[in-house]
Amino acid sequence: MELFDTKDLVTVCAPMVRYSKLAFRSLVRKYGCDLCFTPMIISDCFIQSIRARHSDFTISQDDRPLIVQFAASNGEDWAKAAQIVAPYCDGVDLNCGCPQRWAMAEGYGACLLHHPHLLADMVAQVRRSLPTHFTVSVKIRIFQDVRKTVELARQVEAAGVSFLSVHGRTQDQRGSGPVSLATISQIKDALSIPVVANGDIRSLEDATRVKDCTGVDGVMSAQGILENPAMFAGHPTTPLECVRDWVSTSLSLGIPFPTFHHHLIYMMDKSQSRADRRYFNGLGSTSGVLSYLSEKYMMEF
């Protein structure tokens, strides 16, 4: 919470399945990102399986401040999972925005938006189970009805959330369509806790514009920061220095090749010709990627 007290605008790396893991969090922290979220973790699997914990939750001493996001359908599971990670992070978050069918069927994600009393009870239960300095937050989507959205935000605030992240699209919009900055602005006006805006933030200019339009305390980027991990440092596209940093970080942490390669595909998409993209995207090994970067960009590793 000190970030929100001391910074005019907190920059946040969104929770992204497969992508917002330790290596990528380490990278974006070098380029102006203040706060990072883990990928969404299924709480019941996490508390039942040591293997799931080792797979889903990896940190380092420098990986702070860090919010661990969970998917849960009840307060007991979320509270147990939160207590496991509490010594190693700064807060826990509940995903109330995932619109995928499997998540909705399990009572996760955006399903919780339609059960506000359950959601408020879950927040209150987790808040009671953790130290007061530890943050408890929720990430939501909006309804078509602005008043309904604001009322939901007020309910979770009353239940004890430390801050609220708002993706300014409905669950039916998924990741496309316009972001309602007007709704985010009304939520911000109605609450006394910090509000973080999410949706179509792909540059530092976008972050400033959203701040000016809504008055929010923070901005969260997913697709934008995936394509340009240096966006919050003001770079319009991914600089080669950032690509080099990603390679070095990945090699030092032993990142699996598909993850290592996919991140580079996102980072380099706008700087390559169509022919170069086709060739680079088809590479099948770490050594092949390193050879390409050495020959094409004179990088040394």
Secondary structure, DSSP 4 states (H G I P E B T S, - for coil): -HHHHH-SSEEEEPP-TTTSSHHHHHHHHTTT--EEEPPPEEHHHHHH-HHHHHHH----TT--SEEEEEE-SSHHHHHHHHHHHGGGSSEEEEEE----HHHHHTT-GGGGGG-HHHHHHHHHHHHHHS-TTSEEEEEEE--SSHHHHHHHHHHHHHHT-SEEEEESS-TTTTT-S---HHHHHHHHHH-SS-EEEESS--SHHHHHHHHHHH--SEEEESHHHHH-TTGGGT-SS--HHHHHHHHHHHHHHT--HHHHHHHHHHHHGGGS-HHHHHHHHT--SHHHHHHHHHHHH----
